[in-house]
Amino acid sequence: MPLYKKFDVDGSTIALWRIDEDISFFESKFNLHPHIQNESKKLQWFATRHLLNEMFGTHAEVLKYETGKPYLKKLQHHISISHTSAFAAVMVNAECSVGIDLEMVNPKVERIAHKFLRDDEISAIEPHDKIEKLILYWSAKEALYKMYGKHQVEFKNHLLIEPFEMRQKGVLYAEILTSDMHVKDLEIQYEFFENHVVSYVSGAKNQGI
């Protein structure tokens, strides 16, 4: 399972791995196995956990809050994980909540665009880069949601991203606007690679995240 990329940004460490192994590679490395019927999803589960162990140099047991947000049983670091059939991603920060999301560029995103964007946002997207821009919007909002880590969030109305020009790598500016929180000036960094996009964001203690 080769390391694709590892780097530090704003106090966080981010690692991406290409998933080349089959499940048998991981089974002997873990005492507990997930109750996941789908073999592809199970492989992705193993890949993210193996990547975490490699990053910390020890077994890092992942638990989840009732909201689904992951945390580490015996380590104080904040984490976020994401995966597709081809890549696994992990983001770690010792002090602040983080969110990372991986998405494959897939035309099917058009079918659900109305669930996470307003009509005026959709109509403002140029046809020539519509799919990539929709995927980026979706990935960026997923990263925001993972960092926020609470229920009852409407992607369309509570996770807001300023208009932007489409690039292969850059920064998006966002805010979270819910009934109990209003956080401005969040920076979501992103990069397209190998028919994927990765988006990641970190909070700050003074933002209450």
Secondary structure, DSSP 4 states (H G I P E B T S, - for coil): --EEEEEEETTEEEEEEE--S-HHHHHTT-SS------HHHHHHHHHHHHHHHHHHTS---EEE-TTS-EEESS---EEEEEE-SSEEEEEEESSS-EEEEEEE--TTHHHHHHHHS-HHHHHTS-GGGHHHHHHHHHHHHHHHHHHH--SS--HHHHEEE------SEEEEEEEEE-SS-EEEEEEEEEEEETTEEEEEEE--GGGT-
